[in-house]
């Protein structure tokens, strides 16, 4: 009986060892599988984080690029505004020549096409305009009055009722000219080198 008991005990020990060994192998397999699943999940999350980081980097780059273009555009506009300001300053500082002023007066009155008109000129040209009108019989008959007007120069002719007006002032001419010449000025000043 002792031998039978020992044989059964040995058999039970052997079976128990096999069961434990199988359980350990299964546990190692499950642990290995869990590690692989965790690594796969980590790679997926890492991919998401990388995509998110790349997206954020692209957004920051785009914002910086837009801001840089805005600052460059503002600097260019400041330069162009300065040029226009200098032109206006130059125009306001110089008086129209006698023949130029007379030409502008005649052109404006003729374009207005009325029997009687009022002229508006810059304060610096008022005396000269009055003199030119007085000296020219045709103009003297058409121009009722010469008044001062706050402008850079040139002439504004208006019918005596104030309904029709021909603005031949330097201000108006400059405003008409700027949209035409600004692209060329911009191209010349800021061309890529």
C-alpha positions as CSV (number, residue, x, y, z in Angstrom):
1,X,0.0,0.0,0.0
2,X,2.8,2.3,0.7
3,X,4.1,1.7,-2.7
4,X,0.7,2.2,-4.3
5,X,0.3,5.4,-2.2
6,X,3.7,6.6,-3.3
7,X,3.0,5.8,-6.9
8,X,-0.3,7.7,-6.8
9,X,1.4,10.5,-5.0
10,X,4.2,10.6,-7.6
11,X,1.6,10.5,-10.4
12,X,-0.4,13.3,-8.7
13,X,2.8,15.3,-8.2
14,X,3.8,14.7,-11.9
15,X,0.3,15.7,-13.0
16,X,0.4,18.7,-10.7
17,X,3.7,19.7,-12.1
18,X,2.5,19.4,-15.6
19,X,-0.7,21.4,-14.8
20,X,1.5,24.1,-13.1
21,X,3.9,24.0,-16.0
22,X,1.0,24.3,-18.5
23,X,-0.6,27.1,-16.4
24,X,2.8,28.9,-16.3
25,X,3.2,28.6,-20.1
26,X,-0.4,29.8,-20.6
27,X,0.2,32.7,-18.2
28,X,3.4,33.5,-20.1
29,X,1.5,33.4,-23.4
30,X,-1.2,35.6,-22.0
31,X,1.4,38.0,-20.6
32,X,3.2,38.1,-23.9
33,X,-0.1,38.7,-25.7
34,X,-1.0,41.5,-23.2
35,X,2.5,43.1,-23.8
36,X,2.0,42.9,-27.6
37,X,-1.5,44.4,-27.2
38,X,-0.2,47.2,-25.0
39,X,2.7,47.8,-27.5
40,X,0.2,47.9,-30.4
41,X,-2.1,50.3,-28.4
42,X,1.0,52.4,-27.5
43,X,1.9,52.6,-31.2
44,X,-1.6,53.7,-32.2
45,X,-1.7,56.3,-29.5
46,X,1.8,57.4,-30.4
47,X,0.6,57.8,-34.0
48,X,-2.4,59.9,-32.9
49,X,-0.1,62.1,-30.8
50,X,2.3,62.5,-33.6
51,X,-0.5,63.3,-36.0
52,X,-1.9,65.8,-33.5
53,X,1.6,67.3,-32.9
54,X,2.2,67.6,-36.7
55,X,-1.2,69.2,-37.1
56,X,-0.4,71.7,-34.3
57,X,3.0,72.4,-35.8
58,X,1.4,73.0,-39.2
59,X,-1.2,75.3,-37.7
60,X,1.5,77.3,-35.8
61,X,3.5,77.5,-39.0
62,X,0.5,78.7,-41.0
63,X,-0.3,81.4,-38.4
64,X,3.3,82.6,-38.3
65,X,3.3,82.7,-42.1
66,X,0.1,84.7,-42.2
67,X,1.4,87.1,-39.6
68,X,4.7,87.6,-41.4
69,X,2.8,88.3,-44.7
70,X,0.5,90.7,-42.8
71,X,3.5,92.5,-41.3
72,X,5.3,92.7,-44.7
73,X,2.1,94.0,-46.3
74,X,1.7,96.6,-43.6
75,X,5.3,97.7,-44.1
76,X,4.9,97.9,-47.8
77,X,1.7,99.9,-47.4
78,X,3.4,102.3,-45.0
79,X,6.1,102.9,-47.6
80,X,3.5,103.5,-50.3
81,X,1.5,105.8,-48.0
82,X,4.7,107.7,-47.3
83,X,5.4,108.1,-51.0
84,X,1.8,109.4,-51.6
85,X,2.2,111.8,-48.6
86,X,5.5,113.1,-50.0
87,X,3.8,113.7,-53.4
88,X,0.9,115.6,-51.7
89,X,3.4,117.6,-49.7
90,X,5.3,118.5,-52.8
91,X,2.1,119.5,-54.7
92,X,0.8,121.6,-51.8
93,X,4.2,123.4,-51.5
94,X,4.4,124.4,-55.1
95,X,2.3,126.9,-56.9
96,X,0.9,126.0,-60.4
97,X,2.7,127.9,-63.1
98,X,0.8,130.7,-64.9
99,X,0.2,128.7,-68.1
100,X,-0.7,125.5,-66.2
101,X,-3.2,127.3,-64.0
102,X,-4.7,129.1,-67.0
103,X,-5.0,125.7,-68.9
104,X,-6.7,124.1,-65.9
105,X,-9.2,127.0,-65.6
106,X,-10.1,127.0,-69.3
107,X,-10.4,123.2,-69.4
108,X,-12.6,123.1,-66.3
109,X,-14.9,125.9,-67.4
110,X,-15.2,124.4,-70.9
111,X,-16.0,121.0,-69.5
112,X,-18.6,122.5,-67.1
113,X,-20.4,124.0,-70.2
114,X,-22.4,126.8,-68.4
115,X,-22.7,130.5,-69.0
116,X,-21.6,131.5,-65.5
117,X,-19.3,129.6,-63.1
118,X,-17.5,129.9,-59.8
119,X,-13.9,128.8,-59.5
120,X,-12.3,127.2,-56.4
121,X,-8.5,127.2,-56.2
122,X,-6.0,126.6,-53.4
123,X,-5.2,129.7,-51.3
124,X,-1.7,129.8,-52.8
125,X,-3.2,130.2,-56.3
126,X,-6.1,132.5,-55.5
127,X,-4.4,135.8,-56.4
128,X,-2.9,134.4,-59.7
129,X,-6.3,132.8,-60.7
130,X,-8.1,136.1,-60.1
131,X,-5.5,137.9,-62.2
132,X,-5.7,135.4,-65.0
133,X,-9.5,135.6,-65.1
134,X,-9.4,139.4,-65.1
135,X,-6.9,139.4,-68.0
136,X,-8.8,137.0,-70.2
137,X,-12.1,138.6,-71.5
138,X,-13.7,135.3,-72.3
139,X,-13.0,133.9,-68.8
140,X,-14.0,137.2,-67.2
141,X,-17.4,136.9,-68.8
142,X,-17.9,133.3,-67.6
143,X,-16.4,133.3,-64.2
144,X,-18.5,135.1,-61.6
145,X,-16.2,134.6,-58.7
146,X,-12.9,133.0,-57.6
147,X,-12.9,131.4,-54.2
148,X,-10.4,129.7,-52.0
149,X,-10.6,126.0,-51.5
150,X,-8.5,123.7,-49.3
151,X,-6.9,121.6,-51.9
152,X,-3.3,120.8,-53.1
153,X,-3.8,122.9,-56.2
154,X,-5.6,122.9,-59.5
155,X,-9.1,124.2,-60.1
156,X,-12.7,123.2,-59.3
157,X,-15.4,124.8,-61.5
158,X,-19.0,124.9,-60.4
159,X,-22.1,126.3,-61.8
160,X,-23.5,129.2,-59.8
161,X,-26.4,127.1,-58.4
162,X,-23.8,124.6,-57.1
163,X,-25.4,121.6,-58.9
164,X,-22.7,120.7,-61.4
165,X,-19.0,120.6,-60.7
166,X,-15.8,119.7,-62.5
167,X,-13.1,118.8,-60.1
168,X,-9.8,119.4,-61.8
169,X,-7.9,119.8,-58.5
170,X,-4.6,118.1,-58.0
171,X,-6.3,116.0,-55.2
172,X,-8.9,114.6,-57.6
173,X,-6.3,114.0,-60.4
174,X,-4.0,112.3,-57.9
175,X,-6.9,110.1,-56.7
176,X,-7.6,109.1,-60.3
177,X,-4.0,108.5,-61.1
178,X,-3.0,106.5,-58.0
179,X,-5.0,103.3,-58.8
180,X,-3.4,103.3,-62.2
181,X,0.2,103.8,-61.1
182,X,0.3,102.0,-57.8
183,X,0.7,98.5,-59.3
184,X,3.8,99.7,-61.2
185,X,5.2,101.5,-58.2
186,X,4.6,98.4,-56.1
187,X,6.2,96.2,-58.7
188,X,9.2,98.4,-59.1
189,X,9.8,98.9,-55.3
190,X,9.1,95.4,-54.1
191,X,10.2,93.2,-57.0
192,X,11.8,90.0,-56.0
193,X,15.6,90.0,-56.2
